[in-house]
Amino acid sequence: MKAIVATRYGSPEVFRLEEIPSPVPADDEILVRVRATTVSAAHSMMRQGRPLVGRLFTGLRRPRQAVPSTEFAGRVEAVGPAVTSFSPGDEVFGETGIRAGCAAEYVCVREGGALSIMPFNLSATAAAAIVDGGSTSLYFLRDKAKLRPGHRVLINGASGSVGTAAVQLARHLGADVTGVCSAANLDLVRALGADDVIDYTAEDFTEGDRRYDIVFDTVGKSSFARCRRILEAGGVYLTTVPSFAIYPQMLLTSRIGDKRAVIAAAGLRRDEEKTQGLIMLKGLLEEKLIIPVVDRTYPLAQIAEAHRYVDTGRKKGSVVLTVEES
């Protein structure tokens, strides 16, 4: 099969398109013919081996998994003899986490892995686009922050893959939503359901008068120290991006004070939790209560170009690699 391979950390030039053996499903595995996968900021960090602590999971000196990308949408090609929940021909979407392997024509996933039948009304491109942002946002807002109707939520990086999903999910869960992004994306974020939008190039949201129950920093461009003053008593600062400060802050605020700092690795959750999230997202997508946002698509062979674009920090929603025409 054709697959993207990277055997060292570095720039987008580390990627090569190669012919490698197709995986063979074990007794409890499903062989998925990949139609689409994604390139995200997290994948860029994994490509570079950053942060260094992340190499404990991805490989100390070189990538442990040579084939990158962690989200997929595609068709079940074959199943192992012990598989009962899926059949050849099923359209599925999901993620492989640190096992990666999705930037290829085929990937094997355990029947109990993080996957679900694909929403009937989405293309593979759209389905792959929502996996990371939707699953991550649901985990942080619903499970970590315990978002309730009436909460005031600020989402920093509201136009990215996690941010666009977070705006929609926070609104669906009953929050009053403020989105922070560049001027070029204000209309997009407003259209996704934000009650208020802030252009970060013109205004520092941490200096404003408004207070929030939740600040969700999806891009790691702020900090708990800067956002503390705009949090209500009992408020939570969430971030998806590791830093030297956030871990001791999380430990300290779990014991002292009435405002908390929280970071979590959504990709390291149990597969059962991820699957439950995907099933919920499937229902919301089929009812059109949330929509995927796709910025650009690239063919698999142009993964380096896709990474270079993601590295600019200017993408809106998701960047998708098409592996097979839907």
Secondary structure, 3 states (H helix, E strand, C coil): CEEEECCCCCCHHHCEEEECCCCCCCCCEEEEEEEEEEECHHHHHHHHCCCHHHHHHHCCCCCCCCCCCCEEEEEEEEECCCCCCCCCCCEEEEECHHHCCCCECEEEEECCCEEEECCCCCCHHHHHHHHHHHHHHHHHHHHHCCCCCCCEEEEECCCEHHHHHHHHHHHHCCCEEEEEECHHHHHHHHHCCCCEEEECCCCCHHHCCCCEEEEEECCCCCCHHHHHHHEEEEEEEEECCCCCCHHHHHHHHCCCCCCEEEECCHHHCCHHHHHHHHHHHHHHHHCCCCCCCEEEEEEHHHHHHHHHHHHCCCCCEEEEEECCCC
